[in-house]
Structure formats: C-alpha cells, structure tokens
C-alpha cells in the first residue's frame, strides 16, 4: 500500500527537527451542499531544520518517530519574501 502524501503550510517550527503543518481540505456538506473548509495540524519530522513558518511543504506518512510524529517532510518551497 503506498504512503499517503499531503500538502500544507508550516505554522510552527519552534521545536528541534519538528515542524507543525496545517493541511486544509475542502468538501461539500452532504445536506446543505455548501463547500466547507476544514484544517488539521500534523507534526512532521524535519531532519535539517530547513523549513520555517509560512513555507509550503509536502509530508509523507512514516513509521512512528515520537509520541506525536508520524509524518516526514519530503519536499517544500520556501516562502517568498518581498
């Protein structure tokens, strides 16, 4: 079975080798037919501490790394600064 990959935005990078990634999803409400946005935070392993708040990253499912970390950062794009 392939590993799941998700795309999200880094919302916190305060802990060592860990980033918190917010993943947004959109779906239609089954009764009201209105589009709803839901988000969920995932703790992901960032080995080299290369990503910071605001960066766009892709995370991949992995074996448990710690109590909260079950995801690993695979790639990302740095936030463009003006």
Beta strands, then each sheet from edge to edge (+ up, - down):
strand 1: 5-12
strand 2: 18-28
strand 3: 35-45
strand 4: 56-61
strand 5: 71-77
sheet 1: 1+ 2- 3+ 5+ 4- 1+
end
